[in-house]
């Protein structure tokens, strides 16, 4: 019943076992002594790398959204709303039974004086799964908006949300190209005009 311990050195954790641990103890003490990278532990280095990647993705997202917003304004977009919770939208009736009024689509605007358009931008490495996730997230909005008092009074139509997905390396998937074309058509621009711009 002494207090001496046996130390087993491994490549990652150091494990200390009491001589009688199998009889009297059910716990094992593990002291993590993993290697270091650039003067810091690998865990810290991984956290820093993940943070830097997150910042890079957010910057690309904001750049895409800003460019898209500027382009829409040149095409006559009005009543532009960016990153506002649905609860504050004038287009949503206060009595609307939305699942989550804290959702905040990246952009909403009126195009060609006829269409109330929701645009969601995302940057990721799995564009197909992310597109499906965004479509599920906002699939209820067109019906709620189409029946709202403000939309009806302004004679607006509400198409399905436009999902703009860009890969982290800047690649634009074909489905996103199709959504760009759809967005251009809602602005009154045909494919030829879009290519020129």
N, C-alpha and C positions, 0 to 999 in steps of 0.2 A: 504493500500500500504506500510505497514511497512516492515522491513527487517527480522522480527523474523521468525523462521522456526520450523517445527515439525519434530522430529527425530523418526524414526521407526527402532528399533534394530531387526535384524534377525540373523540367525545362520551364514550367510556368509556376504553379503554386508550390510553396513549401508546406508539407503536411507534418504535423506533430502528433504522435500517438503516445498515449499513456501505456506503460507496460501491461496493465491489466484492463485496457479499455474494452476488450471483448467480453470481459466478465462484469465489470461494474459501471461502464460508461456507454451511452448510446450516441454520444456526440464526438465529432472529430474537429479539431481546430485547424482551419486552413488560413495561412497567412499568404496573401497574394503578393508574390515578388516577381511580377512579370518584368520583362526587359524594358528598356527605354528607347525612345526614338527622338533624336535631336534634343536630348536633355530632359524630355518629359516622358511620362509613361505612355504606352501604346493606347491605353484607354483615353487619356487626355488628348493625344494626337488624333484619334478617331473622332472624338467629339468636335475638335476644332475643324477637322476636315469636313465633317457633316454640316457644321455651321456655315463654313465658307461656301459649300455647295448650295445650301439653302439660300444664302444671300445672293449668289450668282443666279439661281433660278428666279428669285423674286425680282431681280433687276431686269432679267430678260422678259418676264411676265409684264412688268410695268412698261418696258420699252415697246413691246408689242401692242399693249393696250393704248398707250399714248399715241403711237403711230396710227392705229386704227381709228381712234377718236378724232384725231386731226383730219384724217382722210374723209370720215363721215361728215364732219363739219363742212368740208369743201364741197360735199355733195348735197348740202342743204339740210342736214340733220338738225332737228330742233328739239327743245325740251330734253336735253341730254342729262341723264342722271348716272353718276358713277359711284359704284361701291356703297350704295345706300341700302340700309335694311328695308325689307318690303313694308314693314310697319309704317315707314315714313313716306311711302309712295302715294302721290295724289291719285294714281290710277287704281289703287286698291281700296275697295269699300271698307270702311271701318268694321262693318259687320261680317266681312268675308271670313269664312272658316278655313283659313290656311293652316297647313300642318305646322309650319314654322315661319313665323313672320320675322325672325332674326336673319334669315337668309338674305344675302346681299349680292345679287348678280353684278358682274363687273361693269356692265353698261346697259342702259335702256334709253331708247330715243325714238322719236317719230321720224320716219323716212317717207319722202315723197308725199307728205301731208295725208297719207292714207294708212300707214302701217306703224304699229307700235311694236318695236323690235327689241328683244332681249338678247344680249351678246355676253357670252362667257368665254374667257380666255384662260388657258392653262398651259403650263410648260412641264413636260414629263418625258420619261423614257418608255412608257407603255401607253401610247396614244389610243389604242383601241379600247382597252379596259377603262381608261380615264374618260374617254368620250361616252361610253355607256353609263358610267357613274354620274357624269354631269347631266346626261339626258334624263336619267331617273330622278335626279335631284330637283329638276325644274319642270318636269313633265306636266305637273298640275297647274302651272301658271297660266298658260294660254286660255284655258277654260275659265279660270277665275277672272282674268283680265277682260276677256271678251264680254262677260256679262256685267262688268262694273259700270256704274253710272257715268263716270267721267269718260270712259272709252266709248260707250254707246252715244253719249251726247256729242262727242267729237267725230262720230262716224268712222272710227278706226277699226282696222282688222288686226288680229294678233296672230302672226305665224308662229311656228315652232321655234324655240330658241336657236340661235346661231352659236355653234360650239367651235371655237377656234383653238385647235390643239397644235402646239409646236414642240418638237422634240428638243431635249436639252442641248443638242449640238446644232440647233437651228434648222434642222430638216423639217419640211412641211409635208405631212402625210396627204395622200390623195383626197381623203375625206374632208380635210380642211380646205383644200383647193376648191372642192365642190361647195363648201359653205361660204367661201369667199365669193364665188360666182353667184350664189343665192343672195348674199348680202348686197352685191352690186346690182342685181336685178331689182331688189326691193328699193334701191336708190334710183332706179330708172336707167341704169347703165347696162348695156349689153356686153357680151363677151369681148367684142372688139374694143370697146371703150375701156374695159378693164385691163386688157393687155397693153393698151397705149399708156395707161397710167402706171 
